């Protein structure tokens, strides 16, 4: 054992991958249907760090992981973060922020009542809400400002390790407690199907429910003679795409200038709610479903990889006028949604394109359809974005008391990622990354960060737990329990959300995929995914900011 510890201490790279490998092994173990996943890397780091004080991964590994992690989160969340402030998502996000503020208030009260230091209680706050970026932000804030340490190196090290210990103690119940809340909610209210009126209508381009297509017959006199362009402008927020039209014996793509005539057959694409709306608008569902015909028109799934279309809106591309083609669906990550003219194409999107049979190859070349190109990250834009984020984090921001603080390696890259993710492209520079590449970069950054702070906090971990670990665990349990019950109760009672929808909202507030997986397993609709996407970005940012506020408030 001694020789193994000597080997690991002398080879930091070997130690790094030993921590990661052991963490993933632990994270794959399922207990009562729950796994720690990548977060187990933190616990493996704590374990090895506690075995020998020499087992330390160099600081630059931790910093590199932190920057990659928060920047990729910001880049992916940018578009949704800014659109989540639309009128439809405002109430859900207001509730999410209120619940997170409640958790912060409980942490402050517990710190005062039980005489827990501010660094540890901030870690408990992050663990109870299962948010690693918030933990990263709090650790970085402590290290950057020397809070509570008087500048002494040993004291600063102890203070910066305290949030990690608090996080590790509170994290397990941060997941389990929410799942218990979901179980109780299902027992008390039953497994309700999502009511259409219970889910806030989404903003253009947000995640939608399951997509399908149907053929309708134009019998409503109110739209006869109305141009398709005018119809689509009226219905742009309804999640409807019109793909085909049959007039007499001829079937073609639906062009914007075409005017509806009585008895036209129209194919509409959308979720169940959108298709119900289409039936009301056109008059009735047709007995003949022409969307399955492939005589003149056909569709193909194409991967977006050409730089000339990445970061462009569908309105800018003018596909129908220039290519005789229509995009009816976009698959981003694991989710399909119905696009609008404002939908921005991202590298790696898989689009379903309807066009004339002889035109398919040309449309395919236009979008690229290269799996290799679509899955690669543009490290030129990544490097520029990270540089901008690091520089932003170095800027001193004045406080009312005359002091100043910096956003640091956590806040600077995060804000840069959010802004650049919203912009998507500037001239020829495409800021966005393919979903798959973003997830890989995020995962790499996460495990580098967790392994680094885990081994650093391992020294003294057992002593801290023995001295007052039960208090930290108790506080984390109370925070998770009260925030979960509050969110579930208010979401059901005041937002009128169904059981699946309110579980999805709470999963987003907790920023916890394990909870979302449980909600999806106990739902027959896509309501959990819709609500998760609606509150996730704001909840993430709110917890990161509040963690830094708690550090400064209590140290």
Phi, psi and omega in degrees: 000317180298319180293326178293317178295323177298317181297315181293320181292332181274348183229088183302326179293320176296320178298317181303310183284337173293317178297314182295313181297315178296321179297316179292328176295313178295322183291341180274350180284126182260127179230116184056037178077010184239134174235150179283334181066211182300336180298341179294342177300325177300316183289325176292324176295317177299318181297310181291322178296328179285336180290322185206128182293345179282343184280091182225129175275135184306148184300325185295335176294314179298316181293316178301313179299318180300314182296313180298320183295306185287327180294317180293326175296313179298318181298318181285327185272347186308304182301315182289325182300312183286326179284342182290351177270008173295166187300329185284331181261002188294316183294317180296319179288328175296318177296319179300314180295323179296319179295320179292322175296322176300317178298320177295320178296317178298322179296317180296315180299315181296323179297318180290317185289320186256007177056049176263136182294154186297325181294315180294318183291329175294320176297321177297317177303313180294320180289321180296332177256011176045056183234100181293320177301324177295320175299315179300318181295320181292318178297317181294322179296318179296314183292322184289330186250349181068030183298137173070007185240351181063017177085350180291134186297312182295318180294319178297321179297316180297318181293319181288338177279336185301317178299326181296318180293315177299319179298313184296328180285322186273338188300311185305314180287341175300331175268310185297320181298321178293319178297323176296318177299319177298318181297316179295319179298318178294325178292320186278328184245350179082165181277083182282144171282148180292127175279139182305323184281352184273347182254125179303138177297139186276158175286159178305131177087353177285169181296140181242172176283185184303133186262139174211178181228149178215156178258133180237153178255132181282104175234354179281114182296342182291339180248354178296129183087356181274134180289147179301321180302315180294320179298314182293325177296323178289329188250016188297334180265007185264356177075035181244133169239132176262124187254311184233155174221134174245126177235111186071241180254002184256134178244135180212175173291150178278109180266150185300329185277348183292139176258139179293141173236156181300138178074007169301146173257124185240132174264122177249142179242134179173184175277181186299320180294317180294321180290328174296320176296320179297321179298320178294321184288317183275333175121313180197158176279137183279150177287332180263120182262096188279355182293344182268354182284143181227036181285307181249328182248150176209165179236160178213144171278122183236137180268127181283117182220346182280132185297334184290342179253342181292131181084002177263149173277158178296328177297322179291326185286334178049056186297321184293320180287320187268328188238358185054047183220155178226133174268120183260336180210153174232131175251118181237115187070238181252012189234136172266143172215159181273125183279164170235180178295341181267357181293128179265126179284136178245152177301131180094352174300142173251114185253144174262116185247129175258129180203177176293146186305318181286354185256356188298316182296320179294319178294321179299315179296326181299319182270348177102299179053040177253113179299321180297310181293324183288340182259356182271141174274139176275098187284349171293309180292324177298316181296315179298317180298317180294319177300314178299320180293317179295317178297319177298321179291342181272349183287123178286127179253123185290146175250160182303331183278005179096347177276182180217157175223163180239149178293331175074192183287344178270309185286318183299303178298328179296311181295319177299318178297319179298314182292313182292326176296326177288321180291325182069312178208151174230107186063238181267356180272120177262116184280325184293157177239155172303147181305316182295317180294321178299316181295321178295313180298319179296317181294318178298313179300319181298312184290327176295317180295311183296320180294321180294309182286334178295311180292326179293323182275351183297324179291114181094000181297311182295322179295320179295317178298317181294328183283328182189027181298327181295328178294315179298318179296319180295315180298316179299320179297317180295316181298312180298315183296311184291320179293321179295311180297321179296312182296317181294319181292312182291322178296322180285316188280313189262326176272351178060038180276147174288172180301310179299321182292318182289329174294320177296320178297315180295324177298322177291319177299320180281350186047048190235106180299328180298322178290322177296321178299318177297316181298320179291324178295334183250028179219144177260004181238178178265012184304319178301318180295321181297312182288325176301312180294330183290324186250348185302307185298314181296320179297318179300309182294319181299319181290323178296315180293315183294325177299319178291324177296317180298318179301312182288329182288324190253000177246000000 
